[in-house]
Amino acid sequence: MTGDLFGNLPRRGDPPPGSMIARLIDGPMAPGRVTWIGLRPARRAPMRVVETAVAEEDSGLAGDRFAGGRNGARQVTLVAQEHLAAIAAFLSRPEVPPERLRRNIVVAGINLLALRNRRFRLGGALLEWSGECHPCSRMEEELGPGGYNATRSHGGITARVIGGGTIRLGDKVERLLDHPS
């Protein structure tokens, strides 16, 4: 396979560089904003809702059980507020509290899937997409019968911390156009 003009090879799932779809994917998008932050201090422990979190480079969020852990791909988890509304609708509920999904950060106004294979700024921190955050069997426990199926395709994303910094409620979420190497 040949690289692009800069010698970079496309990442798996990326369209060919310079193609129409690649140009659309890299097109403009409005920034989102942080609406909720939670830390999981230990396995099965209640979420600790905070107004500020510190993202530590190559580690995760200070005070979260995944910080510094062996699974670097899951240093930070994010879900869209709009997806919480969809999950609630699928469960015939008026709302689903963010802590029930056990994600670290809820954002609004941005399609998290548009961050695929990209880096993004989250407040003062620099993060990199590492995958989708698929539901686990715990969703049945947290949300009741049907919880797993309600969260399918709506579980958010996982990210690595590339550059540490502080994340606060109301901070912008902005996609960067550089591709991780």
Secondary structure by P-SEA (a helix, b strand, c coil): cccccccccccccccccccaaaaaaacbbbbbbbcbbbbbccccccbbbbcbbbbccccccccccccccccccccbbbbbaaaaaaaaaaacccccccccccccbbbcccccccccccccccccbbbbbcccccccccccccccccccccccccccccccccbbbbbcccbbbbbbccccc
